[in-house]
Amino acid sequence: MIIIFREFIYDEQGIHTLEVAIVTAILISLAIVFRETVLTYCKSIAEKIIGQ
């Protein structure tokens, strides 16, 4: 039983997938929180590019 528990603790299989999922969730939540700011910024950049 102890051997199985140790193997479970030190097994790193799938940890990279979890890291990617956490980073993706953080980025999506930040995009939702700062949505208006990001949209305003993108619109101002687009107007500067198109206006030239």
N, C-alpha and C positions, 0 to 999 in steps of 0.2 A: 504494500500500500504506500509506503514512504517513497519507494522508487518511482512509482507512477506519479505521485505528487511532484517529486523533483523534476521528472521529465516534463511534466505539464508546465511548471514554472519557467524552466529554461528553454522551452520550445519557442522559437521566434517565427515560426511559420505563420504568415498572414499579418505580421505586424506592419509591414510596409503598406498594405492595403488599408489598414486602420489609420495609419498616419495620413495617407492621401484623403481618406474620407473626412477626417477631422479638419484638415486644412481646407478642403472644399467647403465644408459646412461653415467654417469661420469666414471665408471669403464671400459666400452667399449671404450670410447674415450681415456682414459689413456693407455689402452692396444694397441690401434692403434698407438698412438704417440710414445710409448716406445717399439714397437714391436721388433726391431732389438736388443735392449739391453736385453730384456727378453729372446729372442731366444738364444743369445750368452751365457747368464747366465745359461739357462737350458741345453744347450749343454755341457758346462763345467762341470756342476754337473753330468750329465749322463756319461761323459767320466771318471770322478773320481770314480763313482760307478762301472762302467763296468771294469775299469782298475784294480780294486782291486782283 
